[in-house]
Amino acid sequence: MRSIVRGPMPAVPVTVDTRQLDRNIKRFHQQVAEAGCMTRAHLKAHRTTELAARQVAAGAVGVSVHSAQAARDLAAVGVTDVVVAWPWREPWRWPLYVGAAHELEHFAVHVDDAETITGLGRAAAAAGVQIGVRIDLRHTPAADVLTLARLTESTAGVRLDGVTGYHGPETAEDIKDFSLLGRRHAEELVATAESIRADGIECPVVSAGGTPTALGALSVNGITEIVAGAYATLDAGLAAAGVCDLAEVAISVAGDRADLLADCAQPWDPDSVSVPRDGRLLPGHVCPLAVNLMRGKVEITVIDGGATVDRWLPQGRPDRE
């Protein structure tokens, strides 16, 4: 005889509220658009093609990822503009980038050295595609920027998309005035782009990263794009910093699955990994949560008005296992 287990059903491990999610997306996109800029959603905050496609449908110009495979996964769901937002240098990646460029209307990668530009250019030209490159100022010495821009201009198979950078809050001091941090970094990006243009080279994109620093960056004339990850779900760390309210955080974790919140503290507050709300836990930092879900193959249950409407599985297949 089959036994019957009575009592409450186990809580859903991770949920996302689509109504709050869509409000967050709409508000952020409007703020960016009002400044005359575009939003590029970063996959790292949730690692799901479903939410990335939702962000694009809501007005994001495209998506940032960390691998060619992720770019191709997005192409398969109709996203047409993807940037690999890390300056990988390994030559074995170049054919993978060429494959992604064949599948996307616009494909670009971050670069920080001459060998990547010339090698990628040869591979792309041989395959009959053109790949955009964005000079990543996080890793490129200021003295080398113009040299890389000139090299890109003269290399077949690649085009200069522009310059990009990210300087997020890392300390308690940084987060005290995250808007000022964003503005100062944006000013550096714009000045670099202007130096490239002064040399007669087009530099169409000036891309600044970060959800908390976005408003500061948007106050600087010349920024064209904001790359942000956490703006859709938000998290408790951003709420504590004053970027949003706790009520606006769209993602939560069951109280009995606190293991999923390992390493989910913000860098400026390493002791806080979660905040309780309505019997569940809000992640201190949503990006590490996405990594934990991906590694554990834990789905996100998508809720609309209290009803389950979908399930999203975070994924992050690397370009080489």
WOURFEN-V83011 format. One record per residue. OMEGA is omega in degrees with one decimal (NA if undefined). BURIAL is 1 if it has 16 or more other C-alpha atoms within 10 Angstrom, else 0. Layout:
# WOURFEN-V83011
omega & burial
OMEGA & BURIAL
OMEGA & BURIAL
This chain:
# WOURFEN-V83011
omega & burial
-178.0 & 0
179.3 & 0
179.4 & 0
178.3 & 0
-179.9 & 0
-179.3 & 0
-176.7 & 0
175.5 & 0
178.0 & 0
-179.9 & 0
175.9 & 0
-173.4 & 1
-176.7 & 1
176.5 & 1
170.9 & 1
-178.2 & 1
-174.0 & 1
-179.2 & 1
176.6 & 0
178.2 & 1
-177.8 & 1
175.8 & 1
178.9 & 0
-179.2 & 1
-178.0 & 1
-178.1 & 1
-178.2 & 0
179.4 & 1
178.8 & 1
178.8 & 1
-179.6 & 1
-179.1 & 1
179.5 & 1
176.7 & 0
178.9 & 1
-177.0 & 0
176.4 & 1
175.3 & 1
168.7 & 1
-178.2 & 1
178.0 & 1
-175.7 & 1
-171.9 & 1
-175.3 & 1
-177.5 & 1
175.8 & 1
175.9 & 1
177.2 & 1
-177.6 & 1
-179.5 & 1
177.2 & 1
178.5 & 1
178.1 & 1
179.1 & 0
177.6 & 1
178.6 & 1
179.8 & 0
173.3 & 0
176.6 & 1
-177.9 & 1
-178.7 & 1
-172.7 & 1
170.6 & 1
-178.3 & 1
178.9 & 1
-179.3 & 1
175.8 & 1
179.3 & 1
177.2 & 1
177.6 & 1
-179.2 & 1
175.5 & 1
178.8 & 1
175.9 & 1
-178.1 & 1
178.4 & 0
172.0 & 0
174.2 & 0
-169.9 & 1
-175.5 & 1
-174.9 & 1
177.1 & 1
171.3 & 1
-168.2 & 1
172.5 & 1
-175.8 & 1
176.4 & 1
-176.3 & 1
-173.2 & 1
-179.3 & 0
-179.7 & 0
178.7 & 0
-172.3 & 1
176.2 & 1
177.2 & 0
176.6 & 1
177.7 & 1
177.9 & 1
178.3 & 1
-179.8 & 1
177.3 & 1
-173.9 & 1
-175.7 & 1
176.3 & 1
178.8 & 0
179.4 & 1
-178.9 & 1
179.1 & 1
172.1 & 1
177.3 & 1
175.6 & 1
179.3 & 1
-174.8 & 1
-176.0 & 1
178.0 & 0
-179.3 & 1
-177.2 & 1
-179.7 & 1
178.3 & 1
178.1 & 1
178.5 & 1
-178.8 & 1
-178.4 & 1
-179.4 & 1
179.6 & 1
-178.9 & 0
178.2 & 0
176.6 & 0
174.4 & 1
-176.9 & 1
177.5 & 1
173.2 & 1
176.5 & 1
180.0 & 1
-174.0 & 1
-175.3 & 1
173.9 & 1
-170.6 & 0
-175.9 & 0
174.3 & 1
-177.1 & 0
-178.2 & 0
-176.6 & 0
-171.9 & 0
-177.4 & 1
177.0 & 1
179.4 & 0
178.4 & 1
178.3 & 1
179.3 & 0
178.4 & 1
-179.7 & 1
-175.4 & 0
-175.6 & 0
177.2 & 1
176.8 & 1
177.6 & 1
175.2 & 1
177.8 & 1
174.0 & 1
-179.1 & 1
179.7 & 1
-177.2 & 1
178.1 & 1
178.3 & 1
174.8 & 1
-178.0 & 1
177.3 & 1
-179.2 & 1
-177.2 & 0
176.9 & 0
177.9 & 0
179.0 & 0
-172.3 & 1
177.9 & 1
178.0 & 0
-177.0 & 0
178.3 & 1
177.3 & 1
177.7 & 1
179.2 & 1
-179.3 & 1
-178.6 & 1
179.5 & 0
178.7 & 1
178.6 & 1
177.2 & 1
178.8 & 0
-178.8 & 1
179.2 & 1
178.2 & 0
178.8 & 1
-179.8 & 1
178.0 & 1
176.4 & 0
180.0 & 1
178.8 & 0
177.0 & 0
178.3 & 0
-178.3 & 0
177.8 & 1
178.8 & 1
-169.2 & 1
-174.3 & 0
171.3 & 1
-166.3 & 1
177.9 & 1
-176.0 & 1
168.0 & 1
174.9 & 1
-176.4 & 1
-176.6 & 1
-172.7 & 1
-176.5 & 1
176.3 & 1
179.2 & 1
-178.6 & 1
179.1 & 1
-176.7 & 1
176.2 & 1
178.7 & 0
172.6 & 1
-178.2 & 1
-173.1 & 1
173.4 & 1
174.5 & 1
-175.6 & 1
-178.9 & 1
-167.6 & 1
-170.6 & 1
-177.9 & 1
-179.1 & 1
-169.8 & 1
179.2 & 1
-175.2 & 1
178.0 & 1
177.4 & 1
177.6 & 1
179.1 & 1
179.9 & 0
-179.8 & 1
179.2 & 0
-178.5 & 1
173.3 & 1
176.8 & 0
-178.3 & 1
-178.5 & 0
178.9 & 1
-170.8 & 1
-175.3 & 1
-179.8 & 1
-176.3 & 1
178.5 & 1
-177.9 & 1
-179.6 & 1
177.0 & 0
178.2 & 0
177.1 & 0
179.9 & 0
-177.1 & 1
176.9 & 1
177.7 & 0
-177.3 & 1
175.0 & 1
172.6 & 1
-179.5 & 1
-178.4 & 1
178.8 & 1
-171.9 & 1
-178.2 & 0
-175.7 & 0
179.5 & 1
-178.9 & 1
176.3 & 1
179.3 & 1
173.5 & 0
176.3 & 0
176.6 & 0
177.8 & 0
-177.2 & 1
174.9 & 1
-178.6 & 1
174.8 & 1
-178.9 & 1
-171.8 & 1
-175.2 & 1
175.5 & 1
175.8 & 1
179.0 & 1
177.9 & 1
-179.7 & 1
178.4 & 1
179.3 & 1
-177.6 & 1
-179.2 & 0
-178.2 & 0
179.2 & 0
-179.2 & 1
169.8 & 1
177.2 & 1
-174.6 & 1
-174.2 & 1
174.7 & 1
-179.6 & 0
178.9 & 0
-178.8 & 0
176.3 & 0
-177.5 & 0
-178.5 & 0
172.2 & 0
-178.4 & 1
178.9 & 1
176.3 & 1
-179.7 & 1
179.0 & 1
-177.6 & 1
178.3 & 0
178.2 & 0
174.2 & 0
-178.7 & 0
NA & 0
